[in-house]
Amino acid sequence: MKGFLLKGRAGLLGTVRQWHWISSAMCLVGMLMFAITGITLNHAADIPVEPVVITKEAILPEAMLEQLELPDDDRAPLPPFLRDWLSDTLDTRIANQAAEWSDDEIYLSLPRPGGDAWLTIDLLGGEVQFEKTDRGWVSYFNDLHKGRHTGVVWFWFIDVFSVACVIFSITGLVLLARHAGSRPSTWPLVGAGLVLPLVLILLFIH
């Protein structure tokens, strides 16, 4: 019976070790990115940013302008033929998202990580105005950290990554408990990791 329990315990620890290294491998690059961008976000005011603004203008062909019909709702996506023309003409990706339609103008906001963009289409004369602002790679990765204007795929990636980090942490705790007997500093260090943030919150955050 004792041998069976020891064998079962060894098998459980083997499973924990396997989950620990698999989750650590999956989290490695993501944890580095989120740790580094945590520093850049914390010092955002100290990092100089020089936004680059690009503006473009075009004229919508009259035949295409005549094809445009006001939708029933004042917020609706651009028709596919218009998105294709704008993508080719402006050399930028036009998202299939709701634009603001009025009797004389279409306005489309195009927020993105690390920058912003918008375009307007004059429905009377066909003038197209486009402006894009790029705040650089630091802002780009900061927005990835926050999940700002990153879309559904990145939204789910953050959730999956967070679950992998939880697995990594819990299995690490189990392995710490397994070896704590031969490493007396284990629990004091774990306790310090818990108590220190609480003390800082209570004393310095109001």
Backbone as numpy.savetxt, mean C-alpha at the origin, in Angstrom:
# Nx Ny Nz CAx CAy CAz Cx Cy Cz
4.00 -44.75 26.87 3.17 -43.55 26.87 4.04 -42.29 26.87
5.08 -42.30 27.74 5.97 -41.16 27.81 6.69 -40.94 26.48
7.12 -42.08 25.88 7.78 -41.96 24.58 6.86 -41.40 23.52
5.60 -41.80 23.56 4.61 -41.29 22.59 4.44 -39.78 22.74
4.37 -39.32 24.04 4.19 -37.88 24.28 5.41 -37.10 23.83
6.60 -37.67 24.10 7.82 -36.98 23.67 7.90 -36.89 22.15
7.48 -37.99 21.50 7.49 -37.99 20.03 6.50 -36.98 19.48
5.30 -36.91 20.13 4.30 -35.94 19.68 4.76 -34.51 19.90
5.43 -34.28 21.03 5.95 -32.93 21.33 7.04 -32.54 20.34
7.91 -33.49 20.01 8.96 -33.21 19.04 8.37 -32.90 17.67
7.31 -33.65 17.31 6.67 -33.39 16.02 6.00 -32.03 15.99
5.40 -31.61 17.12 4.76 -30.29 17.20 5.80 -29.18 17.07
6.93 -29.35 17.77 7.99 -28.34 17.68 8.57 -28.27 16.26
8.65 -29.45 15.62 9.12 -29.45 14.24 8.18 -28.68 13.32
6.87 -28.84 13.57 5.89 -28.10 12.78 6.00 -26.59 13.04
6.19 -26.22 14.31 6.34 -24.80 14.66 7.57 -24.21 13.99
8.69 -24.96 14.02 9.92 -24.48 13.36 9.69 -24.29 11.87
8.97 -25.25 11.26 8.71 -25.15 9.83 7.88 -23.92 9.49
6.79 -23.69 10.28 5.97 -22.50 10.06 6.78 -21.23 10.31
7.69 -21.29 11.27 8.48 -20.10 11.60 9.40 -19.71 10.45
10.11 -20.69 9.89 11.04 -20.31 8.82 10.32 -19.99 7.52
9.18 -20.66 7.27 8.41 -20.34 6.07 7.85 -18.91 6.16
7.27 -18.57 7.31 6.72 -17.23 7.48 7.81 -16.17 7.47
8.99 -16.51 8.04 10.09 -15.54 8.03 10.58 -15.30 6.60
10.63 -16.35 5.80 11.05 -16.19 4.41 10.06 -15.33 3.64
8.75 -15.55 3.89 7.72 -14.77 3.20 7.73 -13.31 3.65
8.08 -13.07 4.92 8.00 -11.72 5.48 9.28 -10.91 5.31
10.39 -11.56 4.94 11.69 -10.90 4.98 11.72 -9.57 4.24
11.42 -9.60 2.95 11.50 -8.38 2.14 10.45 -7.37 2.59
9.23 -7.87 2.86 8.16 -6.97 3.29 8.48 -6.29 4.61
9.04 -7.04 5.57 9.38 -6.46 6.87 10.48 -5.43 6.73
11.47 -5.67 5.87 12.51 -4.68 5.63 11.91 -3.40 5.03
11.00 -3.58 4.05 10.40 -2.41 3.42 9.58 -1.61 4.42
8.73 -2.30 5.21 7.89 -1.59 6.16 8.71 -0.98 7.29
9.82 -1.63 7.68 10.68 -1.05 8.72 11.37 0.21 8.22
11.90 0.15 7.00 12.60 1.32 6.44 11.63 2.47 6.20
10.45 2.15 5.65 9.48 3.22 5.41 8.88 3.73 6.72
8.92 2.91 7.78 8.52 3.42 9.09 9.45 4.55 9.52
10.75 4.41 9.24 11.72 5.46 9.57 11.48 6.69 8.69
11.30 6.48 7.38 11.10 7.63 6.48 9.80 8.36 6.78
8.77 7.62 7.20 7.51 8.28 7.59 7.70 9.06 8.88
8.45 8.51 9.81 8.68 9.19 11.09 9.48 10.47 10.91
10.29 10.52 9.84 11.12 11.70 9.57 10.71 12.38 8.27
9.43 12.27 7.93 8.96 12.84 6.66 9.23 14.33 6.56
9.11 15.05 7.67 9.32 16.50 7.65 10.79 16.86 7.42
11.70 15.92 7.70 13.13 16.19 7.56 13.69 15.76 6.20
12.88 15.07 5.41 13.34 14.59 4.10 12.86 15.57 3.02
13.79 16.24 2.35 13.36 17.23 1.34 12.70 16.55 0.15
11.62 17.14 -0.29 10.88 16.62 -1.44 10.67 17.75 -2.44
11.04 17.51 -3.67 10.83 18.49 -4.73 9.88 17.88 -5.76
8.59 18.16 -5.64 7.63 17.57 -6.58 7.93 17.97 -8.02
7.76 17.00 -8.90 7.90 17.25 -10.34 6.50 17.27 -10.94
6.14 18.40 -11.55 4.80 18.56 -12.10 4.88 18.54 -13.63
4.10 17.67 -14.23 4.05 17.55 -15.69 2.64 17.91 -16.14
2.54 18.81 -17.08 1.23 19.20 -17.64 1.20 18.89 -19.13
0.05 18.45 -19.59 -0.12 18.15 -21.01 -1.50 18.66 -21.45
-1.56 19.05 -22.71 -2.82 19.51 -23.28 -3.05 18.82 -24.61
-4.31 18.61 -24.95 -4.66 17.97 -26.22 -6.07 18.42 -26.61
-6.42 18.11 -27.83 -7.78 18.41 -28.33 -8.45 17.10 -28.71
-9.59 16.84 -28.11 -10.34 15.63 -28.43 -10.93 15.74 -29.83
-10.72 14.73 -30.68 -11.28 14.79 -32.05 -12.79 15.03 -32.01
-13.25 15.81 -32.97 -14.67 16.19 -32.98 -15.57 14.97 -33.08
-15.18 13.98 -33.88 -16.00 12.78 -34.03 -16.13 12.04 -32.70
-15.05 12.02 -31.94 -15.08 11.35 -30.63 -15.89 12.17 -29.63
-15.78 13.48 -29.74 -16.54 14.36 -28.85 -18.05 14.17 -29.04
-18.43 13.96 -30.30 -19.86 13.77 -30.60 -20.39 12.45 -30.06
-19.49 11.48 -29.85 -19.93 10.19 -29.33 -20.21 10.21 -27.83
-19.71 11.24 -27.16 -19.88 11.30 -25.72 -21.30 11.67 -25.36
-21.89 10.90 -24.46 -23.23 11.18 -23.98 -23.21 11.25 -22.46
-23.88 12.22 -21.92 -23.93 12.35 -20.47 -24.60 11.12 -19.86
-23.97 10.51 -18.86 -24.59 9.35 -18.21 -25.75 9.78 -17.32
-26.54 8.81 -16.92 -27.65 9.11 -16.02 -27.15 9.60 -14.66
-26.04 9.04 -14.24 -25.44 9.45 -12.97 -24.33 10.46 -13.26
-24.16 11.46 -12.39 -23.11 12.45 -12.63 -21.72 11.94 -12.25
-21.64 10.70 -11.73 -20.35 10.04 -11.49 -20.36 8.70 -12.21
-19.55 8.58 -13.25 -19.52 7.37 -14.06 -18.16 7.26 -14.74
-17.71 6.02 -15.03 -16.42 5.84 -15.71 -16.45 6.42 -17.12
-15.27 6.71 -17.63 -15.15 7.14 -19.03 -15.39 5.93 -19.93
-15.98 6.16 -21.11 -16.16 5.04 -22.05 -14.81 4.50 -22.50
-14.75 3.20 -22.83 -13.46 2.57 -23.19 -12.74 3.28 -24.33
-13.46 3.72 -25.38 -12.78 4.35 -26.51 -12.09 5.64 -26.08
-12.69 6.36 -25.11 -12.09 7.60 -24.62 -10.87 7.31 -23.76
-10.96 6.27 -22.93 -9.80 5.91 -22.09 -8.62 5.50 -22.96
-8.88 4.72 -24.01 -7.80 4.29 -24.90 -7.15 5.50 -25.58
-7.96 6.43 -26.05 -7.41 7.62 -26.73 -6.59 8.47 -25.76
-7.10 8.64 -24.55 -6.39 9.44 -23.56 -5.07 8.76 -23.16
-5.09 7.43 -23.00 -3.86 6.71 -22.64 -2.80 6.88 -23.72
-3.21 6.78 -24.99 -2.26 6.93 -26.09 -1.78 8.37 -26.22
-2.69 9.31 -26.09 -2.35 10.72 -26.31 -1.53 11.29 -25.17
-1.88 10.93 -23.93 -1.20 11.49 -22.77 -0.04 10.62 -22.29
0.11 9.44 -22.88 1.16 8.50 -22.51 1.12 8.18 -21.01
-0.05 7.90 -20.52 -0.22 7.54 -19.12 -1.43 6.63 -18.99
-1.44 5.83 -17.93 -2.54 4.89 -17.72 -3.74 5.63 -17.15
-4.87 5.48 -17.81 -6.12 6.08 -17.35 -6.96 5.00 -16.68
-7.22 5.17 -15.39 -7.92 4.15 -14.63 -9.41 4.10 -14.99
-9.97 2.90 -14.85 -11.42 2.74 -15.07 -12.14 3.05 -13.77
-12.19 4.32 -13.44 -12.83 4.75 -12.21 -13.81 5.86 -12.51
-14.66 6.16 -11.55 -15.72 7.13 -11.79 -15.15 8.53 -11.96
-15.60 9.19 -13.02 -15.28 10.59 -13.25 -16.50 11.44 -12.90
-16.28 12.73 -12.73 -17.37 13.65 -12.44 -17.83 14.30 -13.75
-19.09 14.06 -14.10 -19.65 14.56 -15.35 -20.57 15.76 -15.06
-20.46 16.78 -15.90 -21.39 17.89 -15.86 -21.76 18.23 -17.30
-22.59 19.24 -17.49 -23.04 19.57 -18.84 -21.91 20.06 -19.74
-20.89 20.66 -19.15 -19.83 21.24 -19.97 -18.43 20.69 -19.70
-18.30 19.74 -18.74 -16.95 19.29 -18.40 -16.97 17.90 -17.78
-15.87 17.18 -18.01 -15.60 15.92 -17.31 -14.34 16.13 -16.49
-14.40 15.74 -15.22 -13.22 15.84 -14.35 -12.91 14.46 -13.80
-11.65 14.05 -13.93 -11.22 12.73 -13.45 -10.02 12.90 -12.54
-10.16 12.45 -11.29 -9.05 12.47 -10.34 -8.30 11.15 -10.44
-6.96 11.23 -10.49 -6.12 10.05 -10.67 -5.04 9.98 -9.58
-5.44 9.84 -8.32 -4.43 9.75 -7.26 -3.63 8.47 -7.39
-2.39 8.51 -6.95 -1.49 7.36 -7.06 -0.46 7.42 -5.95
0.18 6.29 -5.63 1.23 6.33 -4.61 2.36 7.27 -5.02
2.76 8.12 -4.12 3.88 9.02 -4.39 3.54 10.20 -5.27
2.28 10.43 -5.51 1.95 11.56 -6.37 0.45 11.72 -6.56
0.11 12.50 -7.56 -1.29 12.78 -7.83 -1.42 13.13 -9.31
-2.63 13.07 -9.81 -2.88 13.47 -11.19 -4.36 13.75 -11.37
-4.67 14.53 -12.37 -6.08 14.82 -12.71 -6.15 15.24 -14.17
-7.34 15.11 -14.72 -7.54 15.60 -16.08 -8.96 16.15 -16.20
-9.10 17.09 -17.11 -10.42 17.66 -17.42 -10.63 17.63 -18.93
-11.87 17.44 -19.32 -12.25 17.46 -20.73 -13.38 18.47 -20.89
-13.16 19.47 -21.72 -14.19 20.46 -22.01 -15.14 19.86 -23.05
-16.38 19.63 -22.66 -17.34 18.99 -23.56 -17.86 19.94 -24.64
-17.55 21.22 -24.55 -18.00 22.17 -25.57 -16.96 22.32 -26.68
-15.69 22.43 -26.28 -14.64 22.63 -27.29 -13.70 21.46 -27.45
-13.74 20.48 -26.54 -12.88 19.29 -26.66 -11.49 19.46 -26.09
-11.22 20.59 -25.41 -9.89 20.77 -24.82 -9.67 19.79 -23.67
-8.50 19.16 -23.67 -8.13 18.22 -22.63 -6.93 18.78 -21.89
-7.01 18.83 -20.58 -5.90 19.27 -19.74 -5.57 18.16 -18.75
-4.28 17.88 -18.65 -3.81 16.81 -17.77 -2.64 17.32 -16.95
-2.63 16.98 -15.66 -1.52 17.37 -14.79 -1.16 16.20 -13.88
0.14 15.91 -13.80 0.63 14.82 -12.95 1.72 15.36 -12.04
1.64 15.01 -10.76 2.64 15.41 -9.77 3.33 14.17 -9.23
4.66 14.18 -9.30 5.47 13.06 -8.81 6.32 13.57 -7.65
6.14 12.96 -6.46 6.88 13.40 -5.28 8.08 12.52 -4.97
8.44 11.62 -5.86 9.66 10.84 -5.69 9.45 9.46 -5.08
10.56 8.69 -5.04 10.50 7.30 -4.60 10.22 7.17 -3.11
10.73 8.10 -2.31 10.47 8.02 -0.86 8.98 8.15 -0.59
8.34 9.11 -1.23 6.90 9.28 -1.07 6.14 8.07 -1.61
6.66 7.50 -2.70 6.02 6.33 -3.30 5.97 5.17 -2.30
7.13 4.86 -1.69 7.17 3.74 -0.75 6.47 4.08 0.56
6.48 5.35 0.95 5.69 5.75 2.13 4.21 5.48 1.91
3.72 5.78 0.71 2.31 5.53 0.41 2.01 4.04 0.33
2.98 3.24 -0.13 2.80 1.79 -0.10 2.66 1.32 1.35
3.47 1.87 2.23 3.40 1.52 3.65 2.01 1.82 4.20
1.44 2.96 3.83 0.12 3.36 4.34 -1.03 2.75 3.56
-0.74 2.11 2.41 -1.82 1.59 1.58 -2.62 2.70 0.93
-1.99 3.84 0.66 -2.68 5.02 0.15 -2.75 4.97 -1.38
-3.94 4.96 -1.91 -4.16 4.96 -3.36 -3.43 3.80 -4.04
-3.46 2.61 -3.43 -2.70 1.48 -3.96 -3.57 0.40 -4.62
-4.88 0.50 -4.48 -5.75 -0.46 -5.15 -6.04 -1.70 -4.33
-6.90 -2.54 -4.88 -7.41 -3.71 -4.16 -6.33 -4.78 -3.96
-5.49 -5.00 -4.96 -4.49 -6.07 -4.87 -3.51 -5.79 -3.72
-3.02 -4.56 -3.64 -2.09 -4.21 -2.55 -2.81 -4.24 -1.20
-4.09 -3.87 -1.19 -4.90 -3.95 0.03 -4.88 -5.37 0.59
-5.10 -6.36 -0.28 -5.11 -7.74 0.18 -3.71 -8.25 0.49
-2.71 -7.74 -0.24 -1.34 -8.12 0.07 -0.98 -7.73 1.51
-1.35 -6.52 1.93 -1.06 -6.08 3.28 -1.73 -7.00 4.31
-2.96 -7.42 4.03 -3.64 -8.34 4.95 -2.91 -9.68 5.04
-2.55 -10.24 3.89 -1.85 -11.54 3.88 -0.48 -11.40 4.55
0.22 -10.32 4.26 1.53 -10.08 4.87 1.40 -9.95 6.39
0.36 -9.27 6.85 0.14 -9.10 8.29 -0.10 -10.45 8.97
-0.89 -11.32 8.33 -1.14 -12.65 8.88 0.17 -13.44 8.96
1.00 -13.35 7.92 2.29 -14.05 7.94 3.17 -13.52 9.07
3.13 -12.20 9.33 3.91 -11.63 10.43 3.41 -12.14 11.78
2.09 -12.28 11.92 1.52 -12.81 13.17 1.99 -14.25 13.39
1.96 -15.05 12.32 2.44 -16.44 12.42 3.91 -16.47 12.79
4.71 -15.62 12.15 6.14 -15.53 12.45 6.37 -15.19 13.93
5.60 -14.24 14.45 5.78 -13.80 15.84 5.34 -14.87 16.83
4.20 -15.50 16.58 3.68 -16.50 17.52 4.57 -17.74 17.55
4.98 -18.20 16.38 5.87 -19.37 16.34 7.23 -19.02 16.96
7.67 -17.78 16.80 8.90 -17.35 17.45 8.76 -17.37 18.96
7.59 -16.97 19.45 7.34 -17.01 20.90 7.35 -18.44 21.42
6.76 -19.36 20.66 6.77 -20.77 21.07 8.20 -21.30 21.14
9.01 -20.95 20.16 10.41 -21.41 20.15 11.20 -20.75 21.29
10.89 -19.50 21.62 11.53 -18.85 22.77 11.20 -19.60 24.05
9.92 -19.98 24.19 9.51 -20.72 25.39 10.22 -22.06 25.47
10.43 -22.67 24.30 11.11 -23.98 24.27 12.55 -23.87 24.77
13.24 -22.77 24.46 14.65 -22.65 24.81 14.90 -21.71 25.98
13.83 -21.22 26.61 13.99 -20.25 27.70 14.74 -20.84 28.89
14.60 -22.15 29.12 15.26 -22.77 30.26 16.77 -22.62 30.23
17.35 -22.67 29.03 18.81 -22.57 28.90 19.27 -21.15 28.59
18.32 -20.23 28.51 18.66 -18.83 28.20 17.89 -17.92 29.16
18.45 -17.66 30.33 17.73 -16.93 31.38 17.26 -15.54 30.99
17.92 -14.93 30.01 17.55 -13.56 29.63 16.33 -13.50 28.71
15.77 -14.66 28.32 14.67 -14.69 27.35 13.47 -13.89 27.82
12.92 -14.26 28.98 11.68 -13.61 29.42 11.88 -12.18 29.86
13.01 -11.81 30.50 13.22 -10.38 30.76 13.23 -9.53 29.48
13.83 -10.06 28.42 13.86 -9.32 27.16 12.46 -9.24 26.53
11.72 -10.34 26.60 10.35 -10.32 26.07 9.50 -9.34 26.87
9.66 -9.36 28.21 8.93 -8.43 29.05 9.30 -6.98 28.76
10.58 -6.73 28.51 11.02 -5.36 28.18 10.39 -4.89 26.88
10.28 -5.82 25.92 9.64 -5.47 24.65 8.18 -5.11 24.80
7.53 -5.65 25.85 6.13 -5.33 26.13 6.00 -4.07 26.97
6.83 -3.96 28.00 6.68 -2.87 28.96 7.17 -1.54 28.40
8.29 -1.55 27.65 8.86 -0.29 27.17 7.88 0.53 26.34
7.20 -0.05 25.32 6.22 0.76 24.57 5.10 1.29 25.46
4.64 0.47 26.44 3.57 0.92 27.33 4.02 2.11 28.17
5.25 2.05 28.68 5.77 3.16 29.48 5.87 4.43 28.64
6.38 4.29 27.41 6.51 5.46 26.53 5.14 6.06 26.21
4.15 5.19 25.98 2.79 5.67 25.70 2.22 6.44 26.90
2.39 5.87 28.10 1.81 6.48 29.30 2.50 7.79 29.67
3.82 7.85 29.44 4.56 9.03 29.90 4.68 10.13 28.85
4.75 9.77 27.59 5.11 10.78 26.58 4.06 11.02 25.52
3.00 10.20 25.46 1.96 10.39 24.45 0.69 10.84 25.15
0.17 11.99 24.75 -0.99 12.54 25.42 -2.14 12.68 24.42
